[in-house]
Amino acid sequence: MSGGAGVPGGQGPAPAAGAAKPAVIKRLRSAARRGDAGAQHDLAWALLSSGVAADAVQAAGWFRSAAEGGVVDAMEWMCEACRDGAPGVPVDAAESYRWAVRGGDAGSAMCQVNAGFALRHGRGVAKDEAAAVRWYRRAADAGHAEAQWNLYVCHRDGVGGLRPDDPAAAAWLRAAAEGGHAVAVT
């Protein structure tokens, strides 16, 4: 997973250093059990930050509940955890794609890029390069540098029904570099 300390994609709040206070965990667990998706999300991060393997497995369950409850950050976590595997989450490309689509439809540029990648390469879904380009464009239009890089490559290589178009490729390369994409900057 990209990001730090178990934070897929580097999105959302990073887990705090050290374990959360027991009183906080107790309060979050109570609200999470009542179905509060925000509390489920916060409890997942608190458990993940504990550094205890059993807590990381529990965290995955709470991330899933929060994602099912509509928390976009949790959808991002599930997308990448299913793609790469995480404690309590086996690698499952099809489930990763489903979370990518759900998160992408909810406005997550990171999920949009993941949906595009899955479609372009046929990971967990039938290969569909034209659909991949559409997902990349949604994220690129939102300023996501990785999506801009992927659109550069798609234009450069004529992927997804695009005809190789040097001016468009150059524009997406420039946008990716301005957005800080590591390869585009070099």
DONUVO-195117 format. One record per residue (C-alpha): residue number from 1; residue in three letters; x, y, z. Coordinates in steps of 0.2 Angstrom, whole numbers. Last residue first. Layout:
BEGIN
   num   residu      px      py      pz
   NUM      ALA       X       Y       Z
...
END
This chain:
BEGIN
   num   residu      px      py      pz
   186      THR      61      71     -70
   185      VAL      45      79     -65
   184      ALA      33      67     -74
   183      VAL      41      52     -64
   182      ALA      38      60     -47
   181      HIS      21      67     -50
   180      GLY      21      84     -42
   179      GLY       5      92     -48
   178      GLU      15     103     -60
   177      ALA      23      87     -67
   176      ALA       6      79     -70
   175      ALA      -1      95     -78
   174      ARG      15      96     -90
   173      LEU      13      77     -94
   172      TRP      -6      80     -97
   171      ALA      -2      95    -109
   170      ALA      12      85    -118
   169      ALA       0      70    -121
   168      ALA     -13      82    -128
   167      PRO      -1      91    -140
   166      ASP       7      74    -145
   165      ASP      -9      66    -150
   164      PRO      -9      47    -152
   163      ARG     -27      43    -156
   162      LEU     -37      39    -141
   161      GLY     -48      23    -143
   160      GLY     -43      17    -126
   159      VAL     -24      19    -128
   158      GLY     -15      29    -142
   157      ASP       2      27    -134
   156      ARG       5      45    -130
   155      HIS     -13      49    -126
   154      CYS     -14      34    -114
   153      VAL       3      39    -107
   152      TYR      -2      57    -104
   151      LEU     -19      51     -97
   150      ASN      -9      40     -84
   149      TRP       1      55     -79
   148      GLN     -14      66     -76
   147      ALA     -22      52     -66
   146      GLU      -6      51     -55
   145      ALA      -6      70     -53
   144      HIS     -24      71     -47
   143      GLY     -31      88     -51
   142      ALA     -49      85     -51
   141      ASP     -49      85     -70
   140      ALA     -36      71     -69
   139      ALA     -48      61     -58
   138      ARG     -62      61     -70
   137      ARG     -50      59     -84
   136      TYR     -43      43     -77
   135      TRP     -60      36     -75
   134      ARG     -65      40     -93
   133      VAL     -48      33     -99
   132      ALA     -51      17     -90
   131      ALA     -68      15     -98
   130      ALA     -60      17    -116
   129      GLU     -46       4    -110
   128      ASP     -59     -10    -105
   127      LYS     -51     -25     -98
   126      ALA     -64     -36     -89
   125      VAL     -64     -33     -71
   124      GLY     -53     -39     -56
   123      ARG     -37     -33     -64
   122      GLY     -40     -31     -83
   121      HIS     -25     -19     -85
   120      ARG     -34      -3     -91
   119      LEU     -50      -7     -81
   118      ALA     -40     -10     -65
   117      PHE     -30       6     -68
   116      GLY     -45      16     -72
   115      ALA     -54      10     -56
   114      ASN     -38      14     -46
   113      VAL     -37      31     -53
   112      GLN     -55      34     -49
   111      CYS     -52      28     -31
   110      MET     -39      41     -29
   109      ALA     -50      54     -36
   108      SER     -63      50     -23
   107      GLY     -79      58     -28
   106      ALA     -93      46     -22
   105      ASP     -93      38     -39
   104      GLY     -75      35     -37
   103      GLY     -77      27     -20
   102      ARG     -90      15     -27
   101      VAL     -80      12     -42
   100      ALA     -64       9     -33
    99      TRP     -73      -2     -20
    98      ARG     -80     -13     -33
    97      TYR     -62     -14     -41
    96      SER     -54     -19     -25
    95      GLU     -68     -32     -23
    94      ALA     -63     -39     -40
    93      ALA     -44     -38     -36
    92      ASP     -46     -48     -20
    91      VAL     -30     -49     -10
    90      PRO     -35     -55       8
    89      VAL     -41     -42      21
    88      GLY     -39     -46      39
    87      PRO     -22     -39      40
    86      ALA     -19     -30      23
    85      GLY     -19     -36       5
    84      ASP     -13     -26     -10
    83      ARG     -29     -23     -20
    82      CYS     -41     -27      -6
    81      ALA     -32     -15       6
    80      GLU     -31      -2      -8
    79      CYS     -50      -2     -12
    78      MET     -54      -4       7
    77      TRP     -44      11      12
    76      GLU     -52      22      -2
    75      MET     -69      16       3
    74      ALA     -65      20      21
    73      ASP     -60      38      16
    72      VAL     -76      39       7
    71      VAL     -87      35      22
    70      GLY    -103      29      15
    69      GLY    -110      16      28
    68      GLU    -103       2      18
    67      ALA     -86      10      19
    66      ALA     -88      13      38
    65      SER     -92      -6      40
    64      ARG     -77     -11      29
    63      PHE     -66       0      39
    62      TRP     -73      -7      55
    61      GLY     -69     -25      49
    60      ALA     -51     -20      44
    59      ALA     -48     -12      61
    58      GLN     -52     -28      69
    57      VAL     -38     -36      59
    56      ALA     -27     -22      64
    55      ASP     -32     -24      82
    54      ALA     -27     -42      82
    53      ALA     -10     -37      75
    52      VAL      -6     -24      88
    51      GLY       2      -8      82
    50      SER     -11       2      91
    49      SER     -13      14      76
    48      LEU     -24       2      67
    47      LEU     -36       2      81
    46      ALA     -37      20      82
    45      TRP     -39      21      63
    44      ALA     -53       8      63
    43      LEU     -62      17      78
    42      ASP     -62      33      68
    41      HIS     -70      25      53
    40      GLN     -83      15      64
    39      ALA     -86      32      73
    38      GLY     -90      40      56
    37      ALA    -101      26      51
    36      ASP    -112      27      67
    35      GLY    -120      10      67
    34      ARG    -124       8      85
    33      ARG    -108      -4      87
    32      ALA     -98      11      80
    31      ALA    -105      23      94
    30      SER    -100      10     108
    29      ARG     -83       6     100
    28      LEU     -79      25      98
    27      ARG     -83      28     117
    26      LYS     -73      13     122
    25      ILE     -58      17     111
    24      VAL     -58      35     118
    23      ALA     -58      29     135
    22      PRO     -44      16     131
    21      LYS     -33      30     125
    20      ALA     -27      28     107
    19      ALA     -12      18     104
    18      GLY       5      26      99
    17      ALA       8      39      85
    16      ALA      -9      44      78
    15      PRO     -15      35      62
    14      ALA     -14      46      47
    13      PRO     -30      56      43
    12      GLY     -37      53      25
    11      GLN     -27      48      10
    10      GLY      -9      42       9
     9      GLY     -15      30      -4
     8      PRO     -18      16       9
     7      VAL     -13      22      26
     6      GLY      -4       7      34
     5      ALA       9      18      42
     4      GLY      13      29      28
     3      GLY       5      31      10
     2      SER       6      17      -3
     1      MET       0       0       0
END
